[in-house]
Amino acid sequence: MKVLLTIEGGFAKTIFEGDKKVVTDFLEGFQHARKMNLESPEVIGVLKTMSEKIDYVHWAAGALSAIENNKGKLEVVE
């Protein structure tokens, strides 16, 4: 499965790929970060540390991706 980010003008880029479980984890982290203001250096540091831990790697990657890509719409394709 792929997670695409579509921005204005219809341009889309793949921001994540994996099986259903890891895509779900990624999307949960992404959506959580979009709801919150997580752009402080401290939060980014914690998320980077989490992204190195196997249990949270995809969730943290999603949260970091949301911070980096604060505009656009997600689409999941198989």
SULZI-V135698 format. One record per run of one state. SS is the DSSP state (alpha for helix, beta for strand, coil for the rest). FROM is the first residue (numbers start at 0). LEN is the number of residues. If there is no record, write none. Layout:
ss = [SS;SS]
from = [FROM;FROM]
len = [LEN;LEN]
//
This chain:
ss = [coil;beta;coil;alpha;coil;beta;coil;alpha;coil;alpha;coil;alpha;coil;beta;coil]
from = [0;1;6;7;10;11;17;19;35;40;50;56;68;72;77]
len = [1;5;1;3;1;6;2;16;5;10;6;12;4;5;1]
//
